[in-house]
Amino acid sequence: MDVVVVVGAGLIGQAIARRVGPGKKIILADLRQAHADAAVETFLNAGFDAEAATVDVASRASVHALAERAAASGDVRALIHAAGVSPSQAPVEAILTVDLYGRRSCWRSSAL
């Protein structure tokens, strides 16, 4: 089965997943399990094949664990990185950790 991994289960990630996800397994991952679970419930109610996961994009080990899980679910066809924080949400250090360094962790994961 083809798999789409969405990192960041907010509205932007969900919108993209709705567009590219029909007929595929969607793994919606977020730092907060409750956010991922809520997004998955919405997708399941809309007829998608979806499951929730947690991931901390600032942690290479966490990203690798997500990559391993996705690879075990099928052929990973897309990685949608929609996680991020803004200046109204966090200090500069946190923004760099998530928005810049976190993206590097996702792209460098060997399993994806």
N, C-alpha and C positions, 0 to 999 in steps of 0.2 A: 504494500500500500504506500502511496505517496504521502509524505508528511510535510506540513508547514509548521515551522516553529515561530511563535510570536513572543518576543521578549518585550515586556511592557504591555499589560493587559488593559490599558486605558482606552479611551475612545479612539485615538488615532490608530493604535494597534488593532483594535477590533474592526475598524472600518476597512483597513487594508486586508485583514484576514477574511472578512466577508466577501471581498472582491476576488481573492485568489484561492479561497478555501473550499468551494464546492467540489465534492467528490474526493476530498483529501482528508486525512486525519490532521486536526489542528491541535497543537500543543500550545496553550496560552500560559506563559510563565510570567510571574511578577515577583517582586521582592516580598510582597504581602500575600500570603495564601488566601486570605479572604477576598482580595481583589481578583485573583485568578479564579477562585471558585465562583464568584458572582458573574464573571465574564463567561465562564464555561456554562453556567446555568442558562444564560441568555442564548448562547450558541446551540445548546442541546434543544432548547425550546423552539428554535428556528429550524431544526432538522439537520444541523451539522454534526459531524463526528468530532468531538472535542474532549480534551482532558486538561486538567489544571496541573501546574507545576510551580515550584518556587525557584527563584534564581537571584543571586546577588551578582550583578554584572561587574562589580569591583573585585570579586573573588574568582580567580582563575579556576580554583577547584570546583566552585559552584557552577560555573559556566561549563566546565568539562563534564560534570555530572549530568547536566541538562543535555549536553550533546550526546552523551552515551545513551541516555534514556530515549532521546529522539531517534538515534540510529537503531536502537533495538525495536522501535515501533514500525520501521519501514524505511523506504528510501527518502531521505531528506531532500526535498526539492527547493525549499525556500527558507531563508532566515530573515524575519522581519524584526529589525531592532528599533522598537518604538519607545524604549525606556529613556527617561531623561528627567532632569530637574531644572528648574528655572531660578533666577535670582530671588524671586518672591518666595521660593520654597526652601532654599538652602544657602549656606555660605559658599564662597568661591571654591574652597577645597573640596566640598562635597560635589559641586557641579563638575569640577575637573575629574574627580574620581568616577562619577557615573557617566557623564556625557562624553568624555574624551577617553580616559583609560579603560572604562567599561566596554566601550566599543572595540577597542583593541583586543580585550580578552575574548570577546565573542568571535571575532574574525580569526583569531589565532588558534581556536580550539581544534585539535587534531581530528576529533570525531566528526566534525562538520566539514 
